[in-house]
Amino acid sequence: MLVYVADKKQFLHDCDYEDIEEVIQTRFKEATGKRVAQAEVRSWQSSLSYVAKVLRDDEIAQDIGVAVELHIPQSSKRIDVTLSGYDAAGQKNVIVIELKQWEKALKSDKDGIVVTHLGGGSREVVHPSYQAWSYAALLEGFNEAVYSGGIQVQPCAYLHNYPRDGVIDDQHYSDYIDKAPLFLKGGTDRDRLREFIKKHVKHGDNRALLYELDGGRIRPSKALADSLKGLMASKPEFVLIDEQKEVFEFTLAAATTASPAKPKVVIIEGGPGTGKTVLAINLLVRLTSAGLTGKYVSKNAAPRKVYETKLVGTMTRTKFSNMFSGSGSFVDTQRDTFDFLIVDEAHRLNEKSGLYANMGENQIKELINASKCTVFFIDEDQRVTLSDIGSREMIENFAKERGATVERYALASQFRCSGSDGYLAWLDQTLGIRQTANTELSTQEYDFRVFDSPEALHQAIIEKNSANRARVVAGYCWPWASKKTPSADDIVIGDYKRQWNLDQDGSLWIIAEKSVEQVGCIHTCQGLEVDYIGVIIGPDLIVRNGEVITDPSARDRHDKSIRGHKALAKTDPMSAKKITDLIIKNTYRTLMTRGMKGCYVYSTDQETAGYFRSLLVQPT
C-alpha cells in the first residue's frame, strides 16, 4: 500500500509549499481510514524536511520516485521513505531509508541492540541499520516484484540529529552498518547520503518502480515447518523484526546468565501471528548451538509432529525427540536438569499430567523447577479447553515460589492475516471477546468471505490449495463416527458430507497431501498456519439481534475441551457459563486466525452468516 507517492519535484514542492506532514496525514486517512498520532505527524514534519535537504541536488534526477510510509507485505510495518530509479547500468533499484530523530544512544552488548531515550525513558531497541536491513529482507522475501521482477533493495539509515560519537557507529554494529549504511548529522554525512542515492538511482523512473512494488504479488511467508530444516542448521531463514529481535536478545541474555542460584523465568505475550513460534525455534537453535541443554516444549502435539516429519533425513529421530517434548514429561525431572526450556503455546498447559490427568502437581511449576531459565510464550485468548490453565498470573506465582527473576515482554507486530492488526481487532469485536473500535472489516485489507453453503466454501479452499497450504476446519459440533467406521461420514450438513481429519494422519493432518478433502479441528491446527483457512461455524456459536450467543450443549458429547462443564454448572452456574462462553469464542478466534492470506467462513445458522456479512466492507 502506498500512502504517499510522488516524484522528487512534487515531493520538494509539497515540503516547501503544502506542509508535507498535512499532505501525508490526509492521504494516510484516505488509504487506511485511520488517524495517526500527533507524535508521528511531528516526526514527518521534522524528518522529511531533512530528506528534502538531501534531495536538493541537481545531480539527483527530478523524476526519481519518492514514497512515504510504504507498507511492508506480511507485516504491519511501514518504511519511512522509499526512493526508486535506475542505476548507471539500468538496474532497477529502490532505496529504503529508516529515519530517526535520535540525538544520542548507548552501546549494548547485545547483538544489533542499542539503548536510547524513547517514550519518556531509556529503552533497548534495534539498531537503525539492523531495522533498515530487516525491512529490506522482508521485501526481498515477500514481494514478487523484488524476488522475481528484478528490483534490488538498498537499505540505509539516516539519523539527521545524531552527531558522530563512536557509539551508534561502533565496530560492534559493523555487520549491520555494512548491510545498511548509516548516515548521521552534518553536511559530510548528508553528502555521503547523496552519493549513496546517486549511485543506486542515477536515473529517474517517474514512480514506475514504486507502483510495480505496490502491485507486486505477495508471496506467502515461508511456513515455519518448511523452513525448520534450515533453522536447525543455524541458517537464519526467518529475519527477526523490531520487537522480535529485541525480545530474542533479551531472552538470549536471560538464558545464558541464569543459574541454579539465580533462576529466571521469561514471559513473552503475543497474539496470533506475532511470531511467537518463530522466535521460540530461533531461541532453541541459538541456545543449543551455544552448547546449552534445553528443549522446545508444547502441550499440543501437532506442531511437534509436523516438525519431526520435516526433519526426517536431517538428523536422527532420537536426537530430534530429545529436542522436542510434550508438557507432561517433567513430572519427575530433577531441579535444574536443563539450562533452558522454551514453552510454546503456554496457555495450553494443564495442571496434571498423564493420560488420566493423575500425575504430577502442576505443569507450570514442574517446568520452572526443571530449568535454570524457563521461557513461556503465551496468548491467554487462545485457551480453548476447561483444562487449560496457562496464565501470566499463575506463571508469576510459581516463579516467585521458586525464587526466580521474572522478565516480561510483548510481541505486537502482526505477521499473519496479511499483517492486519485490524482484522484481529475486528474479530475480537465481532465474536464478542472484547470491545474494539474495529466494527467493520475491509475485504481489501484481508481476504475474508462468507459462503452460503459448506460445499461452496470447501470448493473455494480446494481451489486455493495448489501449494498444499489451504485447509477446512470446524467447531467440534459433529461426532467422529469415522474413527470407528472408516466409511462413515462425520460432518453432515444437508448434502454436504465430509469426514473429520483422518486418524492415520493424526497430528500431521495439516500437511498431509489429501487432507484438504477432510475437515480439521482445533487440536490439529493450533500453533500452525496455512495460506487460506476455511471455517465451518456450528450451532455452538450463533448471533441473535447482533448478540453473540454460545451453546456448549450444541457441541458433540465426546468433545473433551469442555468436559466437566455440566458438573461445574451445578455448583457454580455463573462461572460455568462464563468459562464455556470464552472457550467457544476463543476456539473460533483461533480457527479464524490460522490463515495468512485469507479466512473463508460458513455458518450453519443463516442469521449468523448474515451478521458476519453485514460487517464487511467491499472494495470500491
C-alpha positions in Angstrom: 0.0 0.0 0.0 1.3 3.4 -1.0 0.3 6.2 1.4 2.2 8.9 -0.3 3.9 8.7 -3.7 5.4 11.4 -5.8 8.5 12.2 -7.9 11.3 14.3 -6.4 9.9 17.5 -7.9 6.5 17.1 -6.4 7.9 15.9 -3.1 10.0 19.1 -2.8 7.1 21.2 -3.8 4.9 19.6 -1.0 7.7 20.2 1.5 8.1 23.8 0.6 4.5 24.9 -0.1 2.0 22.4 1.1 3.1 21.3 4.7 4.2 17.8 3.8 3.0 16.3 7.1 -0.6 17.5 6.4 -0.5 16.1 2.9 0.7 12.7 4.2 -1.8 12.7 7.1 -4.7 13.3 4.7 -3.5 10.6 2.4 -2.9 8.1 5.2 -6.5 8.6 6.4 -7.8 8.1 2.8 -5.7 5.0 2.3 -6.4 3.3 5.7 -9.4 5.0 7.2 -7.4 5.6 10.3 -5.8 8.6 12.0 -2.2 8.8 13.2 -0.9 10.0 16.5 0.3 13.6 16.6 3.8 12.4 17.5 4.1 10.7 14.1 2.8 13.8 12.4 5.5 15.8 14.1 8.1 13.3 13.1 7.1 13.6 9.4 7.3 17.4 9.7 10.9 17.2 11.1 12.5 14.3 9.4 11.1 14.8 5.9 12.5 18.3 5.8 15.9 16.7 6.2 15.2 14.3 3.4 14.2 17.3 1.2 17.6 18.9 2.0 19.4 15.7 0.8 17.4 15.6 -2.4 18.1 19.2 -3.3 21.0 18.2 -5.5 20.8 18.9 -9.2 22.6 15.6 -9.9 19.7 13.7 -8.3 17.1 13.3 -11.1 13.9 15.2 -10.8 11.8 12.2 -11.7 13.0 9.6 -9.2 10.2 8.1 -7.2 9.5 9.1 -3.6 7.2 7.1 -1.3 6.5 7.8 2.4 5.1 5.1 4.7 5.3 2.2 2.2 3.5 -0.8 3.8 5.7 -3.9 4.1 3.8 -7.1 3.0 3.1 -9.8 5.5 3.5 -7.4 8.4 2.1 -4.3 10.0 5.4 -2.4 9.4 5.9 0.7 7.2 9.0 2.1 5.6 9.7 5.7 6.4 11.0 6.7 2.9 11.5 4.7 -0.3 13.2 6.1 -3.4 13.1 4.5 -6.8 15.0 4.6 -10.1 17.7 3.0 -12.1 21.5 2.9 -11.7 24.0 3.7 -14.4 23.7 0.1 -15.8 19.9 0.3 -15.9 19.4 -1.9 -12.9 16.0 -1.4 -11.1 16.7 -0.1 -7.6 14.7 1.0 -4.6 16.4 2.7 -1.6 14.8 2.0 1.8 15.6 4.8 4.3 14.9 4.4 8.0 14.7 7.8 9.6 15.4 8.5 13.3 15.3 11.8 15.3 17.6 10.4 17.9 20.4 12.6 19.3 22.3 10.1 21.3 22.4 6.4 22.3 24.3 4.0 24.4 26.0 0.8 23.3 24.5 -2.5 24.3 26.5 -5.8 24.4 23.5 -7.5 22.7 23.7 -8.1 19.0 22.1 -5.4 17.0 20.7 -3.6 20.0 21.2 0.0 21.2 19.9 2.0 24.2 18.2 5.2 23.5 15.6 7.6 25.1 12.1 6.8 23.9 8.6 7.3 25.4 9.9 9.1 28.5 12.7 6.7 29.4 15.6 4.7 28.3 14.9 1.6 26.1 16.8 -1.1 24.4 15.8 -1.2 20.7 17.1 -2.5 17.5 19.9 -0.5 15.8 18.6 1.6 12.9 20.8 -0.2 10.4 19.5 -3.5 11.6 16.0 -2.2 11.2 16.5 -0.9 7.7 18.2 -4.2 6.7 15.5 -6.3 8.2 12.8 -4.3 6.3 14.7 -4.8 3.1 14.9 -8.5 3.8 11.1 -8.6 4.2 10.6 -7.0 0.8 13.0 -9.4 -0.7 11.2 -12.4 0.8 7.6 -11.5 0.2 7.3 -9.2 -2.9 7.3 -10.8 -6.3 8.3 -7.6 -7.9 11.5 -7.8 -5.9 12.4 -11.5 -5.9 11.2 -12.2 -9.5 10.9 -8.8 -11.0 14.5 -7.8 -10.8 14.1 -4.9 -8.3 17.1 -4.7 -5.9 16.6 -3.2 -2.5 19.3 -0.9 -1.0 18.7 -0.2 2.7 20.2 2.6 4.8 19.5 4.6 8.0 19.6 8.4 8.4 19.8 9.9 11.9 19.8 13.6 11.0 20.0 14.9 14.6 22.7 12.5 15.7 26.4 13.7 15.7 29.0 11.1 15.1 30.2 9.9 18.5 31.7 6.4 18.1 28.7 4.8 19.8 26.0 4.4 17.2 28.7 3.7 14.6 30.7 1.4 16.9 32.5 -1.6 15.4 30.1 -3.8 17.4 27.4 -2.8 14.9 29.6 -3.0 11.8 27.9 -6.1 10.3 24.6 -4.3 10.1 26.1 -1.0 9.1 27.8 -2.8 6.2 24.4 -4.1 5.1 22.6 -0.8 5.6 24.9 2.2 5.6 24.4 4.7 8.5 24.3 8.4 7.8 24.4 10.9 10.7 24.1 14.7 11.4 26.1 17.2 9.4 27.0 18.2 5.9 29.6 15.5 5.4 27.1 12.7 6.0 24.5 14.5 4.0 26.8 14.5 1.1 27.6 10.8 1.7 23.9 10.0 1.6 23.5 12.0 -1.6 26.3 9.9 -3.2 24.6 6.7 -2.0 21.4 7.8 -3.6 23.0 8.8 -6.9 24.9 5.5 -7.1 21.7 3.5 -6.9 19.1 5.8 -8.5 21.1 7.7 -11.0 18.2 7.9 -13.4 14.5 8.5 -12.6 11.6 6.1 -13.2 8.7 8.6 -12.7 7.5 6.4 -9.8 7.1 3.3 -12.0 9.1 1.0 -9.7 7.1 2.2 -6.7 3.9 1.2 -8.4 5.5 -2.0 -9.6 6.5 -2.7 -6.0 3.0 -1.8 -4.7 1.3 -4.0 -7.3 3.7 -7.0 -6.8 2.0 -10.3 -5.9 2.7 -11.0 -2.3 4.3 -14.4 -1.8 3.1 -16.1 1.3 5.5 -16.2 4.2 7.7 -19.3 4.5 5.8 -21.8 6.7 7.7 -22.4 9.9 7.7 -26.1 9.4 9.1 -25.9 5.9 12.0 -23.8 7.0 12.8 -25.6 10.2 15.4 -27.7 8.4 17.4 -24.6 7.6 16.9 -23.2 11.1 18.3 -26.4 12.6 21.4 -25.8 10.6 21.6 -22.4 12.1 20.6 -20.7 8.9 18.6 -17.5 9.6 15.7 -18.2 7.2 13.4 -16.0 9.3 14.6 -12.5 9.9 13.5 -11.2 13.3 11.9 -7.8 13.1 11.9 -5.0 15.6 10.5 -6.2 18.9 11.1 -9.9 17.8 14.8 -9.1 17.6 14.7 -7.2 20.9 12.9 -9.9 22.8 15.2 -12.5 21.2 18.3 -10.8 22.5 16.8 -10.1 26.0 15.8 -13.8 26.3 19.1 -15.0 25.0 20.8 -12.9 27.7 18.5 -14.3 30.4 19.1 -17.9 29.4 22.8 -17.6 29.2 23.1 -15.9 32.6 20.6 -17.9 34.6 22.0 -20.3 37.2 20.6 -22.6 40.0 21.3 -19.8 42.4 19.7 -17.2 40.1 16.9 -18.9 38.1 15.0 -16.9 35.6 11.5 -17.0 34.1 10.7 -15.1 30.9 7.1 -14.5 29.9 6.5 -13.5 26.2 3.0 -12.5 25.4 1.6 -12.1 21.8 -1.5 -12.7 19.8 -1.9 -14.9 16.7 0.8 -14.3 14.1 3.1 -12.2 16.1 5.9 -14.6 15.7 5.9 -16.5 19.0 6.8 -19.8 17.4 9.3 -18.3 15.0 11.0 -16.7 18.0 10.8 -19.9 20.0 12.5 -22.0 17.3 15.2 -19.4 16.8 15.9 -19.4 20.5 16.1 -23.2 20.5 18.6 -23.2 17.6 20.8 -20.4 19.1 20.9 -21.7 22.6 21.5 -25.3 21.5 24.4 -24.2 19.2 25.9 -22.3 22.2 26.2 -25.6 24.0 23.3 -25.2 26.4 21.0 -28.1 27.1 17.3 -27.5 26.6 14.1 -28.4 24.9 11.2 -27.0 22.9 8.0 -27.9 24.9 4.4 -27.7 23.8 1.2 -29.2 25.0 -0.2 -29.5 21.5 1.3 -32.5 19.7 0.6 -31.2 16.1 3.4 -28.7 15.8 5.9 -31.2 17.2 4.8 -34.0 14.8 4.9 -31.6 11.8 8.5 -30.5 12.7 9.5 -34.1 13.2 8.3 -35.1 9.7 10.0 -32.1 8.1 13.3 -33.0 9.8 13.4 -36.6 8.7 16.7 -37.1 6.9 18.4 -34.1 8.6 19.0 -35.8 12.0 18.2 -39.0 13.7 14.8 -39.4 15.3 16.4 -40.0 18.6 18.2 -36.7 18.5 15.1 -34.9 17.4 13.0 -36.5 20.2 15.4 -35.2 22.7 14.9 -31.6 21.5 11.1 -31.5 21.4 8.8 -32.6 24.2 5.3 -32.6 25.5 4.5 -30.5 28.5 3.6 -33.5 30.7 7.2 -35.0 30.6 8.6 -33.2 33.6 6.7 -34.7 36.5 9.8 -36.5 37.9 12.5 -34.3 36.4 15.1 -33.1 38.9 15.6 -29.5 39.6 17.8 -27.6 37.1 18.2 -30.6 34.8 18.1 -28.2 31.9 19.8 -24.9 31.1 16.6 -23.7 29.4 13.1 -24.8 28.5 11.2 -23.0 25.8 7.5 -23.5 26.3 5.4 -22.6 23.3 1.6 -22.2 23.5 1.9 -22.0 27.3 -1.7 -21.0 27.6 -2.5 -24.7 26.8 -0.6 -26.1 29.8 -2.6 -28.3 32.2 -2.5 -28.8 36.0 -2.0 -32.5 36.0 -0.2 -34.8 33.5 -0.6 -38.3 32.2 -3.3 -40.0 30.2 -5.8 -39.8 33.0 -4.6 -36.5 34.4 -3.4 -38.2 37.6 0.3 -37.4 37.6 2.3 -34.6 39.0 1.3 -31.4 40.8 1.2 -28.6 38.2 2.9 -28.5 34.8 3.9 -24.8 35.2 5.6 -25.5 38.5 7.4 -28.6 37.1 8.7 -26.7 34.1 10.0 -23.8 36.2 11.7 -26.2 38.6 13.2 -28.3 35.8 15.2 -25.5 34.2 17.5 -22.6 35.2 15.7 -20.5 32.7 12.1 -21.2 31.6 10.7 -19.2 28.7 6.9 -19.1 28.3 5.2 -18.0 25.1 1.6 -17.2 25.9 -1.7 -15.8 24.5 -4.4 -16.2 27.1 -7.0 -15.6 24.4 -6.1 -19.0 22.9 -7.1 -21.0 25.9 -9.6 -23.4 24.3 -10.4 -26.1 26.9 -11.5 -26.2 30.5 -8.2 -27.8 31.4 -6.1 -25.0 30.0 -4.6 -23.2 33.0 -1.7 -21.3 31.4 -1.9 -17.7 32.6 0.6 -14.9 33.3 -0.6 -14.7 36.9 0.0 -18.4 37.6 3.4 -18.4 35.9 4.5 -15.4 38.0 3.2 -17.1 41.2 5.2 -20.2 40.6 8.3 -18.2 39.6 8.0 -16.3 42.9 7.8 -19.6 44.8 10.9 -20.8 43.0 12.7 -17.5 43.8 13.2 -16.8 40.1 13.6 -13.4 38.5 10.7 -12.7 36.1 11.1 -10.8 32.8 8.0 -9.9 30.8 7.9 -8.9 27.1 5.2 -8.4 24.5 5.1 -9.1 20.8 2.7 -6.8 19.0 3.5 -6.7 15.3 1.2 -8.9 13.1 2.8 -11.2 10.6 -0.2 -13.4 9.8 -3.6 -12.4 8.3 -1.8 -10.3 5.7 -0.1 -8.4 8.6 -3.5 -6.9 9.6 -3.8 -5.9 13.2 -7.2 -4.5 12.2 -8.5 -8.0 11.3 -7.7 -9.4 14.7 -9.3 -6.4 16.5 -12.4 -6.8 14.2 -12.6 -10.5 15.0 -12.4 -9.8 18.8 -15.2 -7.2 18.4 -17.3 -9.4 16.1 -17.0 -12.6 18.3 -17.8 -10.6 21.4 -14.5 -11.3 23.1 -13.6 -7.7 23.7 -14.8 -4.3 22.5 -12.6 -2.6 19.9 -13.1 0.3 17.5 -13.0 -2.1 14.6 -16.6 -2.6 13.8 -16.1 -3.2 10.1 -13.6 -5.1 8.0 -12.4 -4.1 4.6 -12.0 -7.2 2.4 -9.2 -5.4 0.7 -7.3 -5.4 3.9 -7.7 -9.2 4.4 -9.4 -11.8 2.2 -12.5 -12.7 4.3 -15.5 -14.2 2.7 -18.8 -15.6 3.9 -20.3 -18.5 1.9 -23.9 -19.6 1.6 -23.1 -23.3 1.6 -20.4 -25.6 3.1 -19.9 -27.1 -0.4 -19.1 -23.7 -1.9 -16.7 -22.9 1.0 -14.9 -26.3 0.7 -14.6 -26.0 -3.1 -13.1 -22.5 -2.7 -10.5 -23.9 -0.3 -9.6 -26.7 -2.6 -9.0 -24.2 -5.4 -6.6 -22.3 -3.1 -4.7 -25.5 -2.3 -2.3 -25.5 -5.2 0.7 -25.4 -2.8 -0.9 -27.7 -0.2 -1.5 -24.6 2.0 -5.2 -24.4 2.4 -7.5 -26.4 4.8 -11.1 -26.5 6.2 -11.7 -26.7 9.9 -14.8 -26.6 12.1 -16.1 -26.3 15.6 -16.5 -29.7 17.3 -20.3 -30.0 16.8 -20.4 -33.3 14.9 -19.5 -36.8 16.2 -16.4 -38.6 14.9 -18.1 -41.6 13.5 -15.4 -42.4 11.0 -12.9 -43.1 13.8 -14.6 -46.5 14.4 -16.3 -46.9 11.0 -13.8 -45.6 8.3 -16.5 -45.3 5.6 -18.9 -43.2 7.8 -19.5 -39.5 7.2 -18.9 -37.2 10.2 -19.8 -33.6 9.3 -23.2 -33.8 7.6 -25.0 -30.6 6.6 -27.7 -31.2 4.1 -26.0 -32.7 1.0 -22.5 -31.8 2.3 -20.8 -34.9 3.8 -17.2 -34.9 5.0 -15.0 -36.7 7.4 -13.0 -35.3 10.3 -9.2 -35.4 9.9 -8.2 -39.0 9.2 -7.0 -41.0 12.2 -3.9 -42.2 10.3 -2.9 -38.6 9.7 -3.3 -37.6 13.3 -1.3 -34.6 14.2 0.1 -34.5 10.7 -3.3 -33.7 9.2 -2.4 -30.1 8.3 0.4 -31.2 6.0 -0.9 -34.5 4.7 -1.4 -34.2 0.9 -5.0 -35.3 0.7 -6.2 -33.8 4.0 -7.8 -30.9 2.2 -10.7 -33.3 1.5 -11.3 -33.6 5.2 -12.2 -31.2 8.0 -9.8 -30.5 10.8 -10.4 -29.4 14.4 -8.7 -27.1 16.8 -6.2 -29.7 18.0 -4.8 -30.3 14.5 -4.2 -26.7 13.6 -3.5 -24.7 16.8 0.1 -23.4 16.7 0.3 -23.9 12.9 -0.7 -21.9 9.9 -1.8 -22.1 6.2 -2.3 -19.6 3.5 -6.1 -20.0 3.5 -8.4 -21.4 6.2 -12.0 -22.3 5.7 -14.0 -22.3 9.0 -17.4 -24.1 9.4 -19.2 -22.4 12.4 -21.5 -24.9 14.0 -24.6 -24.3 16.2 -22.4 -23.8 19.3 -22.0 -20.1 18.2 -24.9 -18.2 16.8 -25.9 -14.5 16.6 -29.3 -13.1 17.6 -30.0 -9.4 17.1 -26.3 -8.7 17.0 -25.5 -10.6 20.2 -23.1 -13.5 20.0 -24.5 -16.5 21.9 -22.7 -19.7 22.7 -24.2 -23.1 23.5 -21.9 -25.8 24.9 -24.7 -28.3 24.6 -24.5 -27.9 20.8 -21.0 -29.4 20.8 -20.6 -33.1 20.3 -20.9 -35.1 23.6 -17.4 -36.5 23.1 -15.8 -33.1 23.0 -13.2 -33.1 25.7 -12.4 -29.4 25.6 -15.5 -28.6 27.8 -15.5 -31.9 29.7 -16.7 -31.1 33.2 -18.8 -28.1 32.4 -22.0 -29.8 33.4 -20.7 -30.6 36.9 -19.4 -27.1 37.3 -22.8 -25.7 36.2 -24.4 -27.5 39.1 -22.1 -25.9 41.7 -21.3 -22.6 40.1 -23.6 -21.9 37.1 -22.3 -18.3 36.5 -18.7 -19.4 36.3 -19.6 -22.4 34.1 -21.4 -20.1 31.7 -18.6 -17.6 31.6 -15.8 -20.0 31.0 -17.6 -22.1 28.4 -18.6 -19.0 26.6 -15.0 -17.8 26.5 -13.7 -21.3 25.4 -16.1 -21.5 22.4 -15.4 -17.9 21.3 -11.6 -18.5 21.7 -11.9 -21.7 19.7 -13.4 -19.9 16.7 -11.0 -17.0 17.1 -8.1 -19.4 17.0 -9.5 -21.3 14.0 -10.2 -18.0 12.1 -6.6 -16.7 12.6 -4.8 -19.7 11.0 -4.9 -18.2 7.5 -2.0 -15.9 6.5 -3.8 -14.7 3.4 -7.5 -15.4 3.9 -10.3 -16.8 6.0 -13.5 -18.2 4.4 -16.5 -18.8 6.7 -19.7 -20.8 6.5 -22.2 -20.8 9.4 -24.9 -23.4 9.9 -27.1 -20.5 11.0 -28.4 -18.0 8.4 -28.7 -15.1 10.8 -25.1 -15.6 12.0 -23.9 -15.7 8.4 -25.8 -12.5 7.7 -24.2 -10.9 10.8 -20.7 -11.6 9.5 -21.6 -10.5 6.0 -23.1 -7.2 7.3 -19.8 -6.2 8.9 -17.7 -6.5 5.7 -16.8 -3.5 3.5 -16.2 -4.5 -0.1 -13.6 -2.6 -2.1 -15.0 0.0 -4.4 
